């Protein structure tokens, strides 16, 4: 191979290498610019969300303050109504979460102690609500059948309300799941719903009565 041809090959090879490097650098620059633009857009979106959340909280605070300071009896009525609905929803959710969340006999029996501060003694002693979890021979059917249960959600419907009354009656639809430990996953469990009538004492912030109305199997 003569020197002229060798030089030509070197020049061509060098040119291809430089061109490839230039193209690669251009593509990397383009990619980096896209990433930078995307990050900028995401950061801007996060800032907008934070600004919106801050403004939303400010408006909510202003509305609540205006309602509290209002002398309008209709506005006061609505405010009291909403406040009491929120309270009965919170306390009933706490009750039914404990009522429908257990994995063994010990946890099943402990439910009465856990809800004793939010409901009346009459509810605690109601065997239709709180049985002892044992069969006729005195053994635990909870443990022997390896039963488990989980609270999922509740929906509250107020039956009656008056700012002059101390009690509120509501229907509460509770969704729960139950299964045996032989089931591999909780998703394999049986989902059910049960409707309760609940009476709530506003002054004592206590549930004074719970009556099971109907149970629905959803499977």
N, C-alpha and C positions, 0 to 999 in steps of 0.2 A: 504494500500500500504506500503510495507516494505521500510526501509531506502535504501537498495541496489538498488531497482528498481527506487526509487526517484532520487538517485544520478545519475543513468544511464540516466534517462530522462533529467536531468539538463545538463549532459555532452553532450548528443546528441544535445539538443536544443542550447547550447552554441556553439557547433561546427558548426551547421547550420547557426547560426547568424554570426559567424566569417567568414565563407565561403562566405555567401551572401555579407557581408561588403567588403570582399577582392575582390570579383567579381565586385561589384559596383564601388569600387575604381579603379580597373583596367580599367573598361569601361570608367570611367570619365577621367582617365589619357590619355587613347587612344583618346577619343574625344577632350580633350584639346590640345593634341599634333597635331591632325589633324587641329584644328582651328588655332593653332600657325603656322603650316606649310602653311596653306592656306593664312593667313595674311602676312606671309613672302613672299610668291609667289606674292601676290597682290601688296605688297609694292615694290618688285623688279621690277614687271611689270610697275608700275607707274614711278619708277626711270628710267627705260629703255625708256619709252615714253617721259619723260622730256628730257633725253639726246638726243634722236632722234630729238625732236622738236627744241632743241637748236642748234644741228648740222645742221638741215635743214634750219633754219633761217640764220645761219652763211653762209652756201653755197649760199643761195639766195642773201644775201647781197653782197657776193664776186662776184657773176655773174652779178648783177646789176651794181656794181662798175666797173667791167671790160668792160661792154657794154658802160657805160657812158664815159669811158676813151678811148675807141677804136677810131681809125682814119679810120677804114674800112667803106666806104660809104654804103655797103650792110647791115652791122650790124646797122649802124645809121638809115637806112631806116626802118628796122624791128623794132627797138626800138621806133622810132617815130610812126610807125603804131600801135604797141601794146598800146602805151601811149594814142593815140587819140581814139582808140577803147574803152579803159577803161573809158575815159572821157565821150564819148557820151553815153556809157552804164549807167554810174552813173547819168548823168543829165536827160536822158530819163526815167530812173527808178523813179527818184524823181517826174518828171512830171506826169507819168502815175499812180503812187501811189496816188497822190493828185486827179488826174482826176477821178479815179475809186474807191475812198474811201469816202463815205458820207452816212448819215442816215436820213437827213431831208432837207427841202428847204433851210434853213439857211446855212448848210454846202455845199449844192450843189451850191448855189450862190457865196459862199466865195472862191471857187476854183480859180477863175481868179486872185484874190488878192494874193493867196498863190503861184501861179506859175509866177507871174509878173516879178520876178527877174531872171528867167531862160529862158524866151522866149520873142519873139518880141511882140510889141503892136498889130501887124497885126494878130497874133494868138489869142490874148485875144479878139479882136473884131470880130473874125470869128464865126458867128452864127451857122455854121455847126458843130463847135466843142463845143461852149459854148452857148447853148440856155438859156433862163431865167428860165426854169423849170415850166412855167405857161401855162395853156390852153387858148383857145380863149376867155374865159370869164374873164381871169385875175386871176383865182385861181391856186394854186399850185397843179400840178398833182403828184409831189413828195410826198407831205404830204397827199393828198386825197387818193392816192393809197398805202400809207405807204411803199414806195419803199426804198430799201437799196442796197448798192453796196460795193464790196471789190476787191481791186487789189490783184492778186495772184502771177503772175510772168511775165517775159518778155524774149524774145529771140531776139538777135540782129544779123542781117546779113548786112555787109557792101556792098554797091553797087559800090562805087568807092572811091579811096583814092590816093592822091598824096601829098608828102611833100611840093610841091610848091603851092598847092591850100589851100585856107583858109577854104573851106567848105568840109564837108563829108556828103554824102547821104547814108542812111541806111533804110532797111526794118525792122520793129520791130513788132513782134508777141506778142500781149498782151493777157494774160488770166485773166479773172475776173469772179466774181460771183455776181448775183443779186437776190433779193428775197423780198417778202412782209412780213411785221411784223406778218401777220397771220401764217406764217411758224414758227414752233416751234424751229427749229434749222437751223443754217446756212448751215449745211450739206444737208438740203432739198432744197437748192437754185438751181437756174439755172446757169450752168457754160457756159460761152461763150468765144470766141476768136475774136480778131479784128486785122487786119494788117494795119499798118500806114507807110507811107513814111515820113521820118524825115530828115531834113537838119540841120546840126550843124555847127555853126561858131566857128572855133578853137580860133581865136584871141579874140573874145568877150565872149567865153565860154557860148554861148547862142544858143537855138533852134530858128531858123529863119523861119522854115516852117514845118507844119504838115498836111499831107493829108491822110484822111481815105481811105483805098483801098478796104477792104472787111471785112465783119463780118460773123462769123461762129457760129451757135448754136451747142453746143456739146452734148446736151441731145437727 
